[in-house]
């Protein structure tokens, strides 16, 4: 969230939407996946996240894709692409 506050390139409306949407999206995740998503969002690397959560780097990569899909579904983007 702090990175968004310091972002001078993203339009203010998009920043405001993110500040509302990101916490709401995190609430739909399991506690573990929420913590992993937060760690990845903070810029922690795959290896660091894998060690911290005691999973393989491959699993972190899989989770990253799953989280991306979840974010898109949260915004209805996957439904639009399918239509």
Secondary structure, DSSP 4 states (H G I P E B T S, - for coil): -HHHHH-SSS-HHHHHHHHHHHHHHHHHS-HHHHHHHHHHHTT--HHHHHHHHT--HHHHHHHHHHHHHHHHHHTTHHHHHH-
